[in-house]
Amino acid sequence: MTLSQANRERPRSNSPPPIPVPDDMIEKLPQQLQDLITRSMNLQSRVRRLDITIHTPPADRAPIAIRWCRSSTA
C-alpha cells in the first residue's frame, strides 16, 4: 500500500487508549493471559503510532526526522 492509498483510508485506531489496569490485578491472572494482555497493548500502541504517522502531513513530520537524524549521529 502506498502512502497516498493509506491516507485515503480512514484511521483504523479510532478507539480510545486502553485504561491502565493496576499491576497487582494483572499479576493474579494466568501467565498466558498476562502475556496476551501485554502483547495486545503493545500492538494497539504501535497501530496508533502508525496511524498518526500516516495521517500527519509530510511538512509536520520533517522536523521530527531531522531531529532524529541529528541526535543519532551525535
N, C-alpha and C positions, 0 to 999 in steps of 0.2 A: 504494500500500500504506500502510495506516495504521500508526502506531507500535505499536498493540496487535497487529496482524497480524504485524508484524516481530518482536515479542517472542515470539510463539508459535513462530516458525520457529527451527530450530537455527542456531547461528552457522555461517556458511559458511567462515570463515577458520580452520579448525582445524589448519592446517599450521603448522609452526614457522617463525619468521622466517628469511629467506634467510641462507645462510652467506656472510659477506663474502669476496669474491674480490679478491686484490691487483690494484691498478690496472694494474701492468705486464703482467699476464696478459690483462686485458681489452683493453689497447691493441694487442695483437698480433692481435686479431680484426678482421674486416672492419667498416667503419664502420656499415653497416646492422645488423649483429648487435650491435654496441655500443649503438646506439640502441634496439634492441628490448629488450636486457637492462635498460637504464636505464628505459625506459617500463614494463616488466614489474615491476621492483622498486618503482617509484613507485605503480603500481596496487595491488600487494599491500599496500603500506603504507597506502594510502587505504582499502582494504577492511577491514583490521584496525582502523583508527581508527573506521570506520563501525560495525563490529560492536560495538566497545567502547562507542561512544556509544549505540547502540540498546539494548544489553543492560545498561546501567548504570541502576539505579533513579533516577527523577527527583530524589529528595532528594539523591543523591550528585552529580548534575550541576549543581544550582543554584549552589553556591558558585563553580564554575568560570565560569559565565556571568556572575555578579555581578562577579567579579574582572576578567573581560574587559571588561565594560561600563565599570567604573570606570577601568581603565587606558586604554581607548580615548577617554575623554572628558577625561583629564588632559592 
